[in-house]
Amino acid sequence: MKKAATTTLLFLLFQIGFSQTWFDIGLKGGIGTSFMYNAQIFDDQAIVHKFKPGYTFGGKLGFNFIQEHQITFDVMKTTYQQGFTYKPEGWTGSSDAERTYTFGGLDMLLMYRSNRNGTYFEVGPQWSTYSTVEYSDTGGDFVSPNEISDLVTKSNFGMALGFGGYIFGTDNFGVTTGFRLTYMFNDMATEAGNAANFPILKPVGKFDPTHNLGALFVIEINYDFGYLVSSNCGQRTKLFVF
């Protein structure tokens, strides 16, 4: 009798815990900008940030549990730029010189998402790799004899935070839009980059770490699949937000 009661209890707990458990896959993309923060830029104002566009696209796999909670894994191909304007020593141009860094690579994110009343909030760690790094400067070449890729780390670790809402969809299909903010914890510069005083590229006898901040407008297209346990009536209550 005791064994039967234990089995029944476990079965009921399984039903309660997994009656609204399912997976979803999705495509997503975004457009936005970034901001490479370095204290020296604000200390002497010799170089001024100029915002440049960036974009990202990729996919996600989500594990949903108890309707309002979700864990997602995103893999995104991202390209972003950071521009600066400045006046090099002896500069005679009618306008300031402009320096532009371009980064391309993969972002991998493991996010917790809370879905409530047609909106969502998400937070989690992000790991980024930089497979492409480019540099242009109308004020001169301040990188040689190094390559620009020698000055920048190959990967970085940070945190992402997002929020948004449901637009339209059906029981197992939905479209959402929102915003995602990111902050990278590691210094973007390598040892050679610190020696060159990246991204200022002006020797002052010291260096400060450079942390990238990003802001993106994101759109997602999601499709649910793989329900582990159906509800008693054989249908799942409509999911309004992912």
N, C-alpha and C positions, 0 to 999 in steps of 0.2 A: 504493500500500500504506500509506504514511504517513497519507494522508488518511482511509483507511478505519479505521485504528487510532485516529486522533483522534476520529472520529465515534463509534466504539464506546465509547471512554472517556467521552465526554460523555454518551452515552446511559446508561451505567452509573451515572455520578454523579447524573444526573437521577433515575434509579430509586431510588438510595439516599437522596437528599435529600428526595424528594417522595412516596415510597411510603406514608408515613403522614401526609400533609398533607390537611387538610379544614377546613371552616368549621362554625361552629355559631351558632345564635341562641338567645336565652333571655329569659325573663321573671324578674324578681327583685324582691324587696321586703324591707324591714327595719324594725325598731323599735329605738329606743335613746334616748340622751340626749346633751346637749352641755354644754360648759363654757367660758364666755367668760373667758379669763385676762387680768387686768390687775393689775399689781404693786401699785397703790394699794389695791386691795381687801384685800390681805394685809398691807400696811404699817400701816394704821390700824384695820382691822377694823370700820369704820363701816357697812359693807354686807357681807352674807353671802350666798354662793351658795345657791340653792335649785334642786335638779335638777328638770327638767321633761321630759316625754316628747317624742319626735320620731319621724317616720316617713319612709320613702322608698319609691318604687316606680318601675319603669321597665323598660328592656330592655338587652340587650347583643348585640354581634356579635363573635364570636371567630375568630381565625385560628390553627389548631393546626399545629405542625410538630414532627416527631420525637416523637410520642406524649406526651412529658412536658413539653413547652413550649408556651406559648400567649400570644398577644397579644390583649387584649380592649379593646373600646371600649364604655363604659357611658354611657347617658343616663338620668338619674334625676330625678324630680320629688320635691323634698324640702321638708319643713316641720319646723322645730325651734324650741324655745322656751328661753329662759333666764330664770329667776326670781331675785330678790334679796329679802332681808328687811333692814329697817333701821329706825332711829328718827329721823324728821326732827326738826329743832330745834323745841322746844316741843310735841312729840308727847305726847298724853294718852291715847291708845288703850290698851286692855287687852292688845293683842297688837301685834307689830311691823307696820309698814307693809310692803306687798309690791309690788314692781315686776316687771313681766313684759314681755320683748321676744319678739316672734314674727317669724320670718323664713320666707319661702317663695320657692322659685325652682328653678332647674335646676342639677344637678351633672353635669359631663362628665369622664370619667376614661379615661385610656389606661394600661392595666395590663399588666405582665408577670406571668404566672402559671406556677408550677412545680407539676406534678402527680406525686406519688410515693406509692406504697403506700397508696392510699385517702385521702390527704390532699392539701391544696393550700396554697401560700403565694403571695401576690400583693403587688406593690408598683408604684406609679406616680404620676404627677402628677394633680391634680384642679383643675378650674376651675369655680367656682361663681358663679352670678348670683342677685341678690336682686331679684325683681320685686314682692314684697310685704313690707313691714315695718310691724309694728303695735306699739303701746306702751300699757300700762295701768299705773296707779300709784295705790294707795289712799292714799298719803301726800301727794298733790298733783300739780300740773302743773309740771314742771321743764323742759319742752321749749320751750314757747311763748316768743317768737313764731315759732320754727322749727317745721317739721314733722319728725316722727321720721325720715322718709325723707331729710331734708336732712343728718342726722347720720351716716348709714351709707353706706359705699361700695356702688356698684351691682354690683361683682364682686370676686372674691377668688381667689387662687391658693395651692395647698397641695400636700400629699402624703398619699397614702392607703396603708395597709398592712392586709392581711387574711390570714386563715388559716381552714381548715375541713376538712370531709371529706365523702365520698360517703355517701348514705343508701340509695338504691335506684335501679334503672333497668334498661335493656336495652342492646343493642349501640349504638344511636344515640339513646337517651333517658336522661336522668339527673337526679336531684334531689340537691342538696347543701345543707348548712347551714354557717354559719361566722360569724366576727366580722370587722368592718372598723373600723379606727381611722383618724381623719383629723386633720391639723393644718394650719391655714391660716397661711401665712407673712405675709401683708399685714395691716396695721392695719385693723380694721373701720371705724374712724372716718374721716370726711372732715375737711377743714379746719374746717368749722363744728362737726363733732363734737368735734374736739380743743379748740376754743374753749369748748364747753359741758362739757368733761371727761366725755365719754361713756365708759363707761356709768354712771359714778358720779353725774353731773349735779350736782356740788357744786363750786363754784369754789374752787380751792386755789392758783391761780397756776402750775400746771404740768399736764402730761398725760403719760400713759404709754400705749403702744400696747396694743390689745386683740386677742388672737389666739384664734380659736375652735378648740376640740378637740371631736371627736365620737367616739362609740362606738355601733356598731349590731350587732344580731343580724340576720343576712341569710339568706334562703332563695332558692335559684335553681332554675329548671326549664329544662333545656337540651335542644336537639334538634340533632343533627349532620346536615349536608348538604354537598353540593358536594365530594365526594372528587375530588382532581385525578388521582390514579393509584391503581388498585386493586392489591392484592397479588397474587402469583402464583396463589394459590388462589381468587381472586375475592372474598375476604372479609377484613374488617379485624378484628384482634384486639380483643376487647371493651375498651372504655375504662371504667375504673372511677371516674375522677375527672375533673372539669373544672377 
